[in-house]
Amino acid sequence: MTTEDVTTEDAAKTAGPRRIQVLVPMRWGDMDAYGHINNVQIVRMLEEARIGAFGPPRGAGMPGIEPAVSLFNDVPEGILALVVDHRIRYVRTLEYRNIPAVVQVWIGAVKGASFDVHYLVQDPVTGEDCVRASSHLAFVDEATGRVVRLTQEQKDRIAPFAV
């Protein structure tokens, strides 16, 4: 992703107060023999949208643009943000285009030690919904492997984007 790929406050306003809009490039190699984005590559696009919205994990690469919500990049040293589960519904095929797909991202259920990230992947030309998905995430202590409860500060950061 480039700086132009992620819009923060302006996109959140146009998409409604609870959603963050992330533009995720479709790569030529993401296309399968049927001419649409392969279902496996959709999971990669969801990851790119999640990182674009909430930041890369600490220590991953060099500094770049600030995410819409600084969450994953602000966890303490030794804490991992791990995906527990993905749920994906392919509503219609996402045809390959040489422009980024539009991905709406927001927070669903927030529990003591985990939360859901929801996604709506849309065709960038037609605006049609192509994929509805969610990822269940938890913070885990790298040394012990135990789940770590969300702090009040983390809950406050994601609250404006929660359903």
PATOR-863710 format. One record per residue: residue in three letters; x, y, z of N, C-alpha, C in turn. Coordinates in steps of 0.001 Angstrom, whole numbers, m for minus. Layout:
N
NODE code  n.east n.north    n.up ca.east ca.north   ca.up  c.east c.north    c.up
NODE  ala       X       Y       Z       X        Y       Z       X       Y       Z
...
***
This chain:
163
NODE code  n.east n.north    n.up ca.east ca.north   ca.up  c.east c.north    c.up
NODE  met     824   m1184       0       0        0       0     865    1242       0
NODE  thr     359    2280    m594    1059     3552    m590     273    4538     258
NODE  thr     824    5716     429     171     6735    1236   m1226    7041     725
NODE  glu   m1410    7014    m578   m2716     7331   m1144   m3736    6226    m911
NODE  asp   m3280    5042    m563   m4185     3914    m446   m5066    3969     797
NODE  val   m4618    4638    1833   m5383     4682    3067   m5872    6092    3301
NODE  thr   m7159    6233    3482   m7699     7520    3870   m8232    7352    5278
NODE  thr   m8079    8358    6098   m8426     8201    7504   m9706    8947    7838
NODE  glu   m9590   10132    8381  m10765    10837    8850  m11775   11117    7749
NODE  asp  m11313   11568    6582  m12242    11878    5505  m13011   10644    5060
NODE  ala  m12316    9514    4946  m12992     8284    4531  m13965    7819    5586
NODE  ala  m13579    7934    6847  m14478     7516    7918  m15755    8347    7893
NODE  lys  m15628    9646    7560  m16802    10503    7497  m17700   10117    6336
NODE  thr  m17124    9831    5181  m17940     9499    4019  m18553    8121    4143
NODE  ala  m17900    7225    4868  m18422     5875    5023  m19303    5770    6255
NODE  gly  m19458    6818    7012  m20204     6781    8251  m19246    6784    9423
NODE  pro  m19731    7124   10578  m18849     7302   11725  m18206    6016   12236
NODE  arg  m18699    4880   11855  m18191     3638   12412  m17270    2858   11487
NODE  arg  m17030    3322   10299  m16231     2564    9342  m15005    3329    8881
NODE  ile  m13974    2570    8608  m12748     3120    8044  m12649    2574    6633
NODE  gln  m12397    3431    5671  m12257     2988    4281  m10783    2847    3941
NODE  val  m10417    1669    3465   m9050     1405    3046   m9090     959    1588
NODE  leu   m8215    1526     771   m8119     1127    m625   m6981     123    m749
NODE  val   m7310   m1090   m1177   m6324    m2165   m1257   m6104   m2529   m2725
NODE  pro   m4869   m2367   m3205   m4585    m2698   m4605   m4873   m4159   m4933
NODE  met   m5420   m4361   m6110   m5559    m5722   m6645   m4334   m5959   m7510
NODE  arg   m3640   m7051   m7258   m2430    m7353   m8025   m2784   m8283   m9184
NODE  trp   m2047   m8137  m10267   m2244    m8994  m11444   m2178  m10460  m11036
NODE  gly   m1240  m10795  m10167   m1068   m12177   m9720   m2163  m12674   m8788
NODE  asp   m3054  m11788   m8330   m4171   m12191   m7465   m5292  m12841   m8266
NODE  met   m5258  m12638   m9580   m6329   m13112  m10453   m6167  m14612  m10705
NODE  asp   m7288  m15314  m10757   m7217   m16740  m11076   m7635  m16981  m12527
NODE  ala   m7755  m18219  m12909   m8060   m18578  m14297   m9426  m18077  m14758
NODE  tyr  m10303  m17732  m13817  m11632   m17236  m14167  m11666  m15716  m14350
NODE  gly  m10521  m15044  m14108  m10450   m13602  m14310  m10862  m12771  m13112
NODE  his  m11162  m13430  m11999  m11486   m12658  m10801  m10442  m12918   m9714
NODE  ile  m10498  m12144   m8657   m9530   m12283   m7575   m9786  m13611   m6870
NODE  asn   m8732  m14403   m6742   m8823   m15719   m6131   m9222  m15603   m4664
NODE  asn  m10004  m16572   m4197  m10503   m16512   m2816   m9385  m16490   m1780
NODE  val   m8272  m17131   m2045   m7153   m17110   m1110   m6560  m15703   m1025
NODE  gln   m6512  m14996   m2143   m5963   m13642   m2163   m6882  m12645   m1453
NODE  ile   m8159  m12980   m1374   m9093   m12127    m636   m8656  m12044     826
NODE  val   m8191  m13148    1389   m7722   m13142    2787   m6531  m12195    2934
NODE  arg   m5637  m12185    1956   m4512   m11245    1981   m5022   m9813    1937
NODE  met   m6034   m9551    1114   m6589    m8203    1024   m7235   m7782    2345
NODE  leu   m7870   m8721    3031   m8453    m8413    4340   m7350   m8026    5325
NODE  glu   m6250   m8757    5276   m5118    m8438    6142   m4579   m7033    5840
NODE  glu   m4419   m6717    4561   m3929    m5394    4171   m4874   m4301    4672
NODE  ala   m6170   m4541    4582   m7148    m3562    5055   m7072   m3410    6570
NODE  arg   m6942   m4520    7278   m6845    m4490    8740   m5609   m3713    9192
NODE  ile   m4479   m3962    8533   m3237    m3258    8873   m3341   m1784    8472
NODE  gly   m3959   m1499    7329   m4157     m113    6910   m5027     657    7891
NODE  ala   m6016      m6    8461   m6934      655    9398   m6353     794   10798
NODE  phe   m5659    m248   11265   m5244     m303   12670   m3738    m361   12894
NODE  gly   m2956    m274   11823   m1505     m214   11952    m841   m1580   11936
NODE  pro     416   m1619   11502    1163    m2877   11505    1628   m3205   12919
NODE  pro    1858   m4468   13204    2390    m4814   14525    3730   m4129   14767
NODE  arg    4007   m3858   16006    5266    m3205   16397    6446   m4014   15849
NODE  gly    7433   m3295   15332    8640    m3945   14852    8541   m4525   13454
NODE  ala    7392   m4373   12800    7212    m4920   11450    7512   m3837   10422
NODE  gly    8711   m3874    9842    9069    m2906    8809    9437   m1559    9385
NODE  met    9540    m591    8503    9925      768    8871    8679    1629    9044
NODE  pro    8806    2750    9769    7643     3636    9963    7100    4144    8624
NODE  gly    5818    4350    8579    5153     4866    7384    4075    5841    7797
NODE  ile    2942    5771    7132    1840     6665    7480    1133    6155    8734
NODE  glu     530    7060    9438    m212     6685   10632   m1537    6037   10215
NODE  pro   m1933    4965   10897   m3221     4344   10578   m4373    5203   11098
NODE  ala   m5568    4887   10656   m6750     5609   11128   m6891    5459   12638
NODE  val   m6631    4260   13146   m6691     3975   14575   m5396    3270   14951
NODE  ser   m4594    3903   15771   m3329     3313   16190   m3623    2245   17241
NODE  leu   m3599     987   16819   m3947     m111   17726   m2850   m1161   17754
NODE  phe   m2615   m1835   16629   m1634    m2926   16602    m209   m2415   16759
NODE  asn      61   m1223   16248    1413     m677   16329    1735     m93   17706
NODE  asp     757     m30   18581     974      519   19914     889    m516   21032
NODE  val     862   m1789   20697     834    m2800   21766    2223   m2894   22398
NODE  pro    2292   m3217   23660    3598    m3312   24325    4478   m4403   23705
NODE  glu    5779   m4250   23885    6759    m5246   23432    6392   m6610   24024
NODE  gly    6440   m7643   23217    6153    m8994   23692    4695   m9402   23614
NODE  ile    3833   m8490   23126    2416    m8808   22958    2131   m8928   21464
NODE  leu    1482  m10007   21075    1165   m10262   19673    m330  m10073   19424
NODE  ala    m681   m9536   18284   m2071    m9442   17852   m2295  m10604   16888
NODE  leu   m3035  m11614   17329   m3200   m12831   16536   m4636  m13030   16069
NODE  val   m4772  m13525   14841   m6077   m13887   14306   m6454  m15241   14887
NODE  val   m7653  m15313   15443   m8172   m16548   16023   m9052  m17268   15003
NODE  asp   m9776  m16480   14199  m10766   m17068   13302  m11074  m16082   12178
NODE  his  m11362  m16612   10989  m11862   m15805    9871  m13207  m16378    9449
NODE  arg  m14109  m15516    9075  m15377   m15920    8456  m15527  m15084    7191
NODE  ile  m15742  m15765    6069  m15783   m15062    4782  m16991  m15527    3992
NODE  arg  m17743  m14559    3494  m18871   m14847    2602  m18591  m14135    1297
NODE  tyr  m18478  m14925     232  m18242   m14382   m1108  m19601  m14106   m1732
NODE  val  m19976  m12837   m1789  m21287   m12428   m2278  m21328  m12457   m3799
NODE  arg  m20254  m11949   m4432  m20096   m12000   m5894  m18609  m11913   m6177
NODE  thr  m18241  m12268   m7365  m16814   m12253   m7688  m16299  m10819   m7735
NODE  leu  m15062  m10663   m7306  m14371    m9384   m7406  m13494   m9486   m8637
NODE  glu  m13925   m8825   m9692  m13190    m8878  m10949  m11899   m8099  m10819
NODE  tyr  m10829   m8616  m11419   m9553    m7906  m11395   m9694   m6565  m12110
NODE  arg   m9165   m5533  m11494   m9083    m4201  m12085   m7723   m3641  m11688
NODE  asn   m7207   m2732  m12458   m5905    m2151  m12118   m6055    m918  m11226
NODE  ile   m7103    m913  m10436   m7325      110   m9415   m7655    m598   m8102
NODE  pro   m7420      52   m6965   m7640     m612   m5684   m9105    m931   m5397
NODE  ala   m9313   m2031   m4703  m10641    m2379   m4199  m10930   m1511   m2981
NODE  val  m12178   m1240   m2743  m12602     m464   m1585  m12965   m1458    m486
NODE  val  m12344   m1294     685  m12647    m2169    1814  m13079   m1302    2990
NODE  gln  m14309   m1512    3423  m14826     m849    4622  m14461   m1732    5814
NODE  val  m13918   m1137    6880  m13474    m1881    8054  m14101   m1262    9295
NODE  trp  m14598   m2108   10189  m15136    m1621   11455  m15021   m2717   12514
NODE  ile  m15302   m2363   13741  m15181    m3285   14863  m16562   m3831   15213
NODE  gly  m16606   m5116   15477  m17841    m5755   15918  m17801   m5950   17424
NODE  ala  m18036   m7169   17855  m18057    m7481   19282  m16691   m7251   19920
NODE  val  m16709   m6583   21066  m15494    m6392   21857  m15712   m7125   23169
NODE  lys  m14819   m8065   23447  m14910    m8839   24684  m13720   m8475   25559
NODE  gly  m13588   m9100   26680  m12516    m8780   27613  m11130   m8931   27026
NODE  ala  m10921   m9984   26232   m9583   m10266   25714   m9559  m10457   24202
NODE  ser  m10652  m10128   23525  m10684   m10311   22073  m11713   m9370   21456
NODE  phe  m11650   m9274   20128  m12594    m8426   19411  m12690   m8894   17967
NODE  asp  m13751   m8462   17302  m13976    m8801   15900  m13708   m7587   15023
NODE  val  m13069   m7836   13881  m12911    m6830   12848  m13784   m7284   11681
NODE  his  m14661   m6402   11211  m15552    m6720   10090  m15071   m5991    8840
NODE  tyr  m15346   m6606    7691  m14910    m6060    6407  m16048   m6159    5397
NODE  leu  m16103   m5177    4533  m16958    m5219    3359  m16074   m4825    2186
NODE  val  m15829   m5774    1287  m14994    m5521     106  m15931   m5179   m1044
NODE  gln  m15676   m4030   m1679  m16536    m3557   m2749  m15762   m3370   m4044
NODE  asp  m16457   m3614   m5151  m15880    m3364   m6460  m15654   m1858   m6578
NODE  pro  m14440   m1424   m6951  m14148       11   m6975  m14840     779   m8089
NODE  val  m15374      89   m9078  m16043      774  m10184  m17558     739  m10003
NODE  thr  m18100    m429   m9719  m19559     m565   m9604  m20076    m258   m8204
NODE  gly  m19193    m356   m7195  m19620     m163   m5817  m20355   m1349   m5234
NODE  glu  m20474   m2430   m6019  m21186    m3618   m5542  m20410   m4317   m4432
NODE  asp  m21152   m4863   m3476  m20544    m5650   m2414  m20086   m6982   m2988
NODE  cys  m18843   m7339   m2727  m18291    m8600   m3232  m17990   m9596   m2117
NODE  val  m17493   m9108    m994  m17114    m9982     107  m17536   m9348    1422
NODE  arg  m18135  m10161    2277  m18422    m9763    3659  m17638  m10726    4533
NODE  ala  m16870  m10183    5461  m15999   m11052    6254  m15791  m10485    7647
NODE  ser  m15271  m11332    8515  m14859   m10881    9843  m13673  m11709   10298
NODE  ser  m12865  m11098   11148  m11726   m11778   11771  m11865  m11585   13266
NODE  his  m11684  m12663   14008  m11691   m12588   15467  m10237  m12525   15898
NODE  leu   m9861  m11498   16662   m8478   m11294   17078   m8351  m11271   18594
NODE  ala   m7158  m11624   19048   m6836   m11553   20471   m5390  m11117   20618
NODE  phe   m5102  m10458   21715   m3728   m10118   22062   m3185  m11241   22933
NODE  val   m1964  m11689   22612   m1375   m12834   23300      24  m12466   23774
NODE  asp     345  m12874   25009    1689   m12679   25551    2613  m13683   24880
NODE  glu    3620  m13170   24181    4528   m14025   23411    5271  m15030   24298
NODE  ala    5666  m14636   25490    6448   m15494   26375    5619  m16622   26983
NODE  thr    4375  m16317   27360    3557   m17320   28058    2535  m18001   27156
NODE  gly    2188  m17352   26040    1157   m17889   25165    m251  m17636   25683
NODE  arg    m360  m16857   26730   m1669   m16565   27329   m2295  m15327   26702
NODE  val   m3604  m15357   26635   m4370   m14225   26123   m4262  m13076   27117
NODE  val   m4140  m11853   26578   m4023   m10642   27390   m5300   m9827   27215
NODE  arg   m5851   m9364   28307   m7069    m8553   28245   m6800   m7222   27558
NODE  leu   m7785   m6719   26834   m7686    m5404   26220   m7661   m4352   27320
NODE  thr   m6841   m3348   27134   m6797    m2257   28103   m7970   m1317   27840
NODE  gln   m8269    m491   28816   m9334      495   28622   m8958    1454   27498
NODE  glu   m7678    1794   27385   m7227     2680   26318   m7477    2050   24940
NODE  gln   m7203     748   24801   m7461       63   23528   m8953      46   23223
NODE  lys   m9768    m230   24210  m11219     m234   24024  m11702    1156   23613
NODE  asp  m11145    2196   24235  m11538     3561   23901  m11147    3918   22470
NODE  arg   m9988    3442   22019   m9537     3742   20650  m10454    3148   19590
NODE  ile  m10934    1946   19833  m11770     1287   18826  m13254    1571   18999
NODE  ala  m13638    2139   20133  m15066     2399   20417  m15778    3186   19323
NODE  pro  m15189    4264   18756  m15912     5005   17718  m16204    4178   16459
NODE  phe  m15513    3077   16274  m15690     2245   15083  m16410     950   15393
NODE  ala  m16929     835   16613  m17615     m386   17034  m19102    m294   16780
NODE  val  m19667   m1411   16461  m21119    m1495   16202  m21857   m1396   17505
***
